[in-house]
Amino acid sequence: MEIWPGKPYPLGATYDGFGTNFSIFSEAAHRVELCLFDDSNRETRLDLPEVTAYCWHVYLPGTGPGQRYGFRVHGPWDPALGNRCNPAKLLLDPYAKAIEGQVRWNPAMFPYRFGEEDDRMETTDSAPFAPRSVVVNPYFDWAEDRPIRRPLHETVIYEAHVKGFTIRHPDVPEAIRGTYTALTHPSVLNHLKGLGITAVELMPIHQFIHDEHLIKKGLRNYWGYNSIGYFAPHNEYSSTGGAGQQVQDFKQMVKVLHDEGIEVILDVVYNHTAEGNHLGPMLCFRGIDNAAYYRLEQSDRRYYTDYTGTGNSLNMAHPHVLQLIMDSLRYWVLDMHVDGFRFDLAATLARQLHDVDRLSAFFDLIQQDPVVGQVKLIAEPWDVGVGGYQVGNFPPQWSEWNGKYRDCIRDFWRGQDQTLGEFAYRFTGSSDLYENTSRRPFASINFVTAHDGFTLHDLVSYNEKHNEANLEENRDGESNNRSWNCGTEGPAGDPDIVDLRCRQKRNFLATLILSQGVPMLLGGDEIGRTQQGNNNAYCQDNELSWFDWKSADTCLLEFVKGLIALKREHPAFRRKRWFQGRPIKGTQEHDICWFTPDGRKMADENWDEHFAKSIGIFLNGKGIAGLDERGNRIVDDSFYLLINAHHEPIVFIVPSAMLGNSWAVVFDTTVEAFLEDRPLHSPEEEIRVQGRSMVLLQRTA
């Protein structure tokens, strides 16, 4: 075999049409072997002949796409000092563009001897049980594909799981269900487009591992928050093969979604890896350079600092770790054409030493990067470490999952006292969190439910979690989900309870979609998906988590379509700037105005009333209205929202300040559909709003 020295950059395996350059970083190594595997799994080992700035590299002419490979790193084994090199273990390439196979759990996958201290090296070859890195073909016909770059204030996000979304869809051919290709099927595209979705946020598709303890229980890591390959699309979601074909499948999916005007946002997990704590397996980073890739406890470098609850945290203070993450992000934008990222436990990325540092090196790099800095950046602004809850504290170009929005909206609609004032902040974009850092309302990614917790149906149906299927005696999952049902489990099929639960679903959805900011809809909530009360279905790769399309609530689906159409058609619900609470130029009406149910403007003391749970909200559409269906500019596009979170009906009076106008009912959440014949109401007219419901009025000429 002909061997050339190659180059230290780019890292990973890079095919150029003639051969492949291999490069891997390790400061700890004193020798690195490249291991090549043929179709019969026979292994050929080559010492990497060159090392430049701790990057070991070689170029192999004639080696190309489909070549399976891995590395063996020779270096110090001294866990007390943070060194864990073990050449008996086949290691994945941190820069692998594709990974073939899954871990076959065996004691050989661990670097230490079972039953002894973890500082005793285990020397059984792990290659028979380990997945392989794969050289990929980088070429793809993107045709005219270009970034959509839809403004955030016009964005509606749909959080979806590649497999669960399509695995039971009756119109999708069985051979492609649960794959990237399934997301391109016309029935799936029609569902997303019919809803009015503008971006899908895919739960983790970086190559991930199914934990050994789950496999032993007959479970799997369904959610995928256990990454091991930050450049590789997960192989189990490919419909054509896992030896590099998954890259082509993923690119085709992105291309088709872009053709339909739908952006692709990836949920990425750069805060930890699948190798776990000091007792975890050796798959990649641990064996390459443990002390560089992971945060180690300063008092005892045998152990890992854990801000994530998974056993380890990536060491963002190391330049090669920062380079890995930035190279990964740029790869997904430039080569895979994705439109943005949602960063799991993003507060961990901000930790340089211990404290969360808003100006950490990672955010500095994002700020100045001409590629990554231009796409949608969404933070999950917390981790499990001390001081990890950082909602509102991320840099100006970031948006955030607004956990305070979720908690407040749940509290408000379940009738919690003294939530009205905060509800007003959350409904109008959370200016208290974002305005002082020069951000706009679209910094707030609003959500009521997400993958982590109850589905919307379960939120209004269960007071307690039911995670028994996870085989952890129902101890896992968040105990306080601020869930609300009818105050009792009630007899099965009780029509009053069923009606109230359905109404609450419409209340939550209407609040979510019509709030200022960016709505994120949990996939399946629009069709009433249930997990039977399981609020932590991370390991349930089965019908408990998968969409049940045959039982879809079509009435709820049509209601959600109507809500998203309202937001799309009326700028009053998707403002780019903050409300000022003052008259719009050329008018005497304020941009927003708050009223008590009896039609008086809210006074300071009204906000502080302990039991206040009802309010009228006037959204002024003058000056920001769009075009009607004929293309004519709409002069006035104003709305009045009547909200009653009290359990009893309340009579609202249309404020006298609105004399001279009529108001048409758009929807009433006590009714399962938008109203075709819209009743008209005049100023000073009384409108009875049922308990726990909302009514939307639109001003007419």
N, C-alpha and C positions, 0 to 999 in steps of 0.2 A: 504494500500500500504506500503510495506516494504521500509524503508529509511535508507541508510548508509551515513556516513559523506562524503565519497569520497575524492578526491585529488584536489589540486589547479592546477595541471598541468597534462596533456595538457589542455589548455583552449578550450572552445567549448563543443560539445557533442561527446563523444568518446565511441563507442560500442566495447566491447571486446569478444563478443560471449556469454556472460552470462547476461550482463546488460549494462547500459550506465552511464558514469560519465559526469556530467555537471559542468562547471566552467566558471565564467565570472568576469572580472576585473571591479571594480568601487571603486575609492577612495572617491567619493562624497557620496555614498550610506550609509544609516544607516539600510536599510532592502532591501532584494531582493527576489522577488517571481518568481519561475519557473512556467510557465503556460503551462499545457498539454492539447491538444485538441484531442478528439476522432473523428471517421469518421462522426459523426453528428454535429461536431463543438462545442460540449459541452466542457466547460473549467473547468479544475481542477487546483487550485493554491496551491503550496507548498512553504513555506518559506525555503530558503536555510539555512541549520542549521550551517554551518561552514564558517569562513572567515579567510584566511591565506594570509598575505601580500597583502591585498586589493582584493584578489581573493575569490569570494563566490562560494561554491561548494557543491555538493551532488552526491551520487551514488544511482541509482534506479535499483535493480535487476529485471530482466524480461522485462525491457524496451529496445526496439531494433529498427532496421531499419524501417522507415516509420512513426515513432512517430513524430507528429507535435508539435511544442513548440514555446515559446517566453518568454520574461522576462518583469517584471514590477519592476521599481527601485524607491524606496522611499528615498527621500533625500531633500536637500534644493532647494527651488524655489526662486531665487534672481537674475534675469537676469543682474542687474547692476553689480553684482560681478562675472558674468559668470556661475552661477548655474541655471540649467533648468530641474531638476528632476520633473517628473510628472507621478505618478503611474497609472493614467487613460489611459496611452498610452502603448499599447503592442509593445514591442521592439524586433527587430531581434537580433539574436546572431551574434556578429561581426565575430565569428569563424564558423558560420554555413557552413556545407559542401554542403548543398542543401537548396533551398528556393522555396516554393510552392506559386504560385499565383502572382498577381501584385497588386499594390495599387489601391483600388477603391476610387477615390477622393471624399472626404467629409470633411466638417469643422472639424470633429472629428480627422482627421489626423494631425491637427495643435495643438500645445500646448498652444496657446493663443486665446483669443476671437476675432473673426473677428469684425472689425469695432471699436475696442478699441486698446489701446496701447499694444504692445507685451509683457508687463510685467504682464498682467492680465491672470491668469491661466485658461485654458479651461479644464473642467473635464468630458466631455463626453467620454465614453469608445470607443477607436479606434479599438478594436479587430474585430468587424464585417467588417471592411474595410481594414485591414492590411494583408500583406502576412505572411506566417508562415515559421519558420525555421524547418528543417526536419533532423532527425537522419538518417545517411546513413550506408549502408553496406560497410566496407572498403576493403572487399576481392574481388580480381579480378584475373583471370588467364592471366598473362602477357606472359606466355610461355617463349620464348627465347628473348623477347624484351630487347634490350640494347641501350644505347645512341649511336647515329651515330657519333657525334663529328666530323663532316666534317670541315676541315679548312676553315676559313673565306675567304681566297683568292680563294677558289674553290666554293664559295657559290653564288647562284643566288636566290634572295628573291622575292616572289610574295605576294603583299599585297592584302588580300581577305576578303570579308565579308561573314560569314557563310551562311546567308540567301540569300543575293543578288546574290551570285555566282551560286547558284543551283536552285533557286525558279522557274525559267522559263526554266530549261534545259529539252528539249523534251525527252531525253533518260532516265532521272531519274524518277522512279515511283512517281506519284503525292503524295502518302502518306508520302514520306520521303523528298520531296523537301524542301530546306531551312533549313535543320537540319544538325547536326553533322554526322549523318548516310549517308547523301547525299554525303558528301566529300569522302566516301569510295566506291562510286559506280564506276564500271569500266570505264564508259565514262568520269567521272570527273578525275579519276586517269590517264587515257590515255591522257587527255588534258594537265595535269601538267607535266607528264613524257615526252610527245612528245615535249613540249616546252623546256624541259631541266631544269625545276625548281628544286632546291634542298631544298628549305625551303619555307613554307607558313607562312606568318605573319598575324595572324588572328586579325582583328579588335575586340574591347573589347568583351570578352565572360564572364567576371565576371558578376554576377547578377546585372542588372541595372534597373533603374526606368524610366518610361515614364512620363515626366513632365506634371503637371496639365495644364499649359497654352497651351501645344501642344495638349493634349487630347481635350480640349475645342474647338480647331480649327479644329479637325478632323485629326490631324497629330500625329506622334509618334517619339520617340527618336531612330531613325534608326541606327545611328552610334554606340550608346551605351556608350558614354563617360560620364556616369552618374552612377558610380558604387555605390552599397550599400552592396555587399557581396564579399569579397576578396578571399574567399575559394570556392565559389559556381559557377559552370558553369551555364550560363544563361538558365533558364528553357524553354523559348519559342523556343529554338533550339533543343529540344529533340523530337525524333520521337516516343518515347515509354511512356512518362509520365513525370510529373514535381514533383513527390513526392520522389525524390531520383534517379529515373531512368536516369536522365540527367548525373549523374556521370558515370554510366556504359556506356552510349552512348559516352561520351567524351573520356573515356579511350579506347574504341574500335576504335574510329576514330584515335587516336594517334597510336595505335598498327598497324592498317592497313597502315597508311601513312609511318610509320617506315619500315614496310615490303617492301614498294616500294622505300625506300631510301630517303624519304622526311622528313625533320625535321619540327617541329612545334614551332613557336615563337609566344608568346602572347603579344599583345598590352595591357599594364596594366596602370591603372589610379589610382595611389596611391597619387596623389597630392590634390585631393578634393573628396567629397562625394556628393550623391544625395540630401542631406538635405538642401543645399543652404545657404542663409544668415539668419539673425535673424528673417526673416519673413517666413522661409521655414518650411516644415513639420517636425514632430518628428517620425523618422523611426527606429533609432538604436543609433548611437554614441551620439547624442545630449542629449538623455534622460538617457544614462548610465553614462556619465561623460563628460559633455560639455567642461569644462575647461582643461581637460587632452587631449582630442582628437583633439581639434581645436585651431588654432592660434587666439587669441583674441586681440583686440586693447588695447594697454597698457593704453591709455588715457581714454577709456570707454569700459569696458569688456562686455558690452551689445552687441557690434558689433564685426564682424569677419574681420580678416585681409585676404585680397583676392588678391593672386598673380596669380590666374588662370582665372579670369573673370567669375567664376561660382557662386560666393557668399561666398566661404570658402576655407581654405587651411588646410590640416592636419598638426598637430603640431609635426614635426619631432624632436623637442627638447625633447619630453617626452619619457622616456624609454619604456613605455608600447605601445606607438604608433610605435616606432622602432621595438619592439618585434612583434607586429601584422604584420607588413610588412615583416619582415624577416621570420616569421613562415609561412606566406602566400607563399612567394617565394619558400621556401624549400618544402612546401606541393606540389606545382605544379611541382617541379622537381622530388621529391622522390616518391610521390603517383600517380601523373598524367603523369609523364614521359615526360614533355615538355622539349625543347632543348634550350630555351632562352627567353628573354623578351625585348620588346621595351617599354621604360618608357615615357609615355605621359608627356609633360611639365616638363622634368626632372630637370630643373633649380630650380623648387620649392622645390624639395627634398633636394637640397643643401643649402637651406636657414635655418640657425640655429636661427638667430635673425632677421636681415633684409637683409644684404648683401648676395650675392651668395658666399658661401664658398666652394671651391673645396675640402677641407679636412673636410667636415662636418661629423657628426657621422654616417650618413647613408652610405657614401662611405667608411668610415673606417670599418664598419661592413661587407660590401660586400667584401672588400679587403681580410679580414681574414677568411671569411666563406668558409669551405671546400666543400660545396655543390653549393651555388649560385655563388661563385667566379669562378666556372669552366664552366659555361654555357655561351652562347652568351648574351652579355649585350649591348644594343643599347639605346642611349639617344636621345630623342628629346631635343636638348640642348638650350631650351629657355622657358620662361614663359612671362606673361604680366606685371610683376613688373619692377621697376627701376633696370637697370643693368642685366636684365634677359636674354639677348642674349649672349650665352656662347659657340658658335661654336668654337671648338678647345681647350676648356679649361677643358675637363673632364679627369679623371684619366687614367693612361696608359692602363689598361685592358679593357677600354670601347671603343666601336665604337659609331659613332654619325651620325644621319641624317644630312647630309651636306647641310644646307640651302644655303650656298654660292655657292656650286656646282649648285644647281637648278637655282639660280638667274643668275649666270654667263652664263650657257649654254643657257638659254632662251634669255638673252640679245644678246649673240653672234649670234645665228641663226636668230634673228629678225633684225640683221644688225646694232646693236648699235656700235657707234664708240668707239675706245680705249678699247676694251675688249680682244684683242688677247693675251696679256701677261697673264692676269688672266686665260683665257681659257687654256693656256699651263699648268698652275699650276693645274687646276681642272682636266684636262684630264689625268694627270700623278699621280693622287692620293692626291693632295693638301698637298705637303710636307711643304708648308709655314704654315699650320695649325697644323700638327701632328708630323713632324719629330723631333722637338726639345723636345718632351716629350717621346722619345724612342718608339714611335708608328710606325707602318708599314702602307703601303698604304691601307690595309683593315680596318684601323680605319675609313675610309670614306665610309659611306653608301650613295652611289650616287643615286639621283633620279631627275627626271624632273617633274613628277606629283605624287601626292599622293591623299588619300581620301579627304583631305582638299584643295579644289581648283578645277580648271577645270580638266576634263579628257584630255588625249592627243588630241583626236579628237576635243574637244571644244577649247582647247588651240590654235589650228591653225585655228579655224573657227569663233571665236567671239572676237571682240575688247572690248565689255562690258559684264558684268555679267547679267544674266537674272534669278533672284531669286524670281520672282513674286509668284511662287507656295508656297513659305515659308510664305506668308501672312504678310510680314514685309515691304511692299512697296519697295522692292528691296534695302533696306538700309543695310541688313546684308551681311556678306561675305567680303572678301578682295577686295578692289576696284582696286588695282594695282597688277594684276597677271602676269605682264610682258608677256601678251598674244601677240600673233602675228597671224594675218591672212594675207590676200593678200593686205592689205591697204584699202580695201573697202569691204562692205558686198557683193557687186556684184550681178548680176542677178542670180537667182536660176539655177543651172545646168551649169553655164558657164564653159566650159571644161578647159580653161586655169587656172581659179581659183581652180577648183577641182584638177587639176594635181599638182598645186603648193602646195596645202594643203597636198596632199598625199605625196609629196616629203618631205615636212617639217616633217611629222610624221616619215618617214624613217630616216631623218637626226637626229632627236632627239633620236630615238631608237638606231641607230648605234653608236652615240656618247656615249649614256648611257652604252650600253653593252660592248663596246670596251675600255672604260676608265679604268685606273687602279683603284682598289678599289672594293667595293661590289655593284653590281647593284641591285636596287630595282624597280621592275616593278609593276605599279598600275594595279591590276586585271581588265581586260577588255580592256586595251589599246591595247593589241595584236590583238583584233578583232574589233577595231574601236568603242568602246562603247561611247555613248553620253549621257549627261544629259541635252541636249537642252540649254546649256549655263548656267546652274545652277552651281555655284562654291561653294555652301555651302549646299549640299543636306542632311544635318544631320538629318532632320525631314521628309525626303521623303521615307517612307517605301512603295514604290509602283514601278510601271514600269519606272518611271523617273530614279531610281537608280539601279534597277535590271538589270542583264545581259540580253540582247536580243540576244539569241543564234541563232535565225532564221535569223537575219540580220548580222551575223558575216562576217567581211571582211576576207575571207579565204586567199587572196593573201598577205595581211599584216601579217596574222598569219604565213604563210610559211616563210616570210622574217624574222620575229622575231626568228623562229626556227633556221634559218640559222645563225643568229647573235650569238645566245647562243651556238650553236654547234661550231662556230669559237672560242669563248672564252674558251669553254671546251677543245677543241683539241689543242689549241696553247698557250703555256705558256707565249708568248710575251704579251698577253693581260691580264694576271693574275699573275703578278710578286709578289713575297713575300717581295721583298726589293725595296728600292728606286732606281731610276735611278741615276747614278753618273756623267753622261756626260763625261765619259772618255773611252778609248779603252778597249774592253773586252780582257782578258788575251789570248795571242797567236794570236791576230788579230790586224789590224790597224784601225778597225771600232769601233766607239763609241757605247755604249749601246742604246743611243738615239741621234738623230741629227735632227735639225730643218732647213728647207730650205725655201727660198723665192720661189714664183712661177717660177722665171726664173732659178732655179737650184742652186743658190748661198746659202752658209750657212748663216743663220740669224746672223746679226751683232746687237750690242746693239741698234743702232739707228733704226733698222727695227722694233723692238718691240714697239718703241715709236711713230711710224708713226700714225698720227691721224686717217686715213681712212683705215688702214690695216685690212683686214678681211679674208685674204687667207693665207694658210700656207701648207707646205709639212712636214710630220712627218715620219722619218725613225725609225722603231722599230727593233732593232737587235735581231735576234733569235738564233745567234750562242752561243753555250754553255748552253742554257736553253731550247733547243728544246726537245720535247717529242718523242714518238714512232709513227711510221706510222701504217696503218691498219694491216700490217703483223707483227707488233711487233719489227720492226727494228728501231734503233735509227736514228732520223733525224739529219743530220749534220747542216743544215741551215734552219731556219724557220723564215725568216725575212719578214717584211711588210713595204710598203710605202703608207702613207695615204695622199691623196690630198683633202684639205678642202677649199671650196669657199663659204663664207657666204655673199659675195657681191651679189647684185641683177643682175649683168651682168656676162656673161661668161668670164672666164679667161683661158689663155693658160699656162699650166704648162710644164716645161721641166724636164724630168728625169735627176737628177744630174749626171754630168760627173764622179763624184767620184765613181759611181757605174758601171763603164765600165766593160765589161766582163760578165754581168749578163742580163738575160731577166726577165721581170716583167709581170705577168699574172693578168688580171683584175678579181677580185673576185666578186665585186658588184659595181654598180653605182646607187646612190639613185634616179637618174632620171628614172630608170627602176624598175618596181615593184617586180622583182624577182632576185635571184642570177643567174649569167650567167652560162649556161651550156657549151657553147663554149667560152672559156676564151681568148679574144684577147691578144696577146703578144706585149710588148713594150720594146724598147732598150734604154740604156742611151743616153741622148741628144735628144731623140725623143720628139716631142711636143704632149701634150695631152690636148684637149679642155675640160674643166670642166664647165658645165653649172652653171648659177647663182643659189645660194642657193642649193648646192649639194655637195656630197663627193664621191670619188672614192677610193676603196681599191685595192692596187696591192700586189701580193705575189711574192717573188723572186723564180725563178726556176733555175734549174741546167744549 
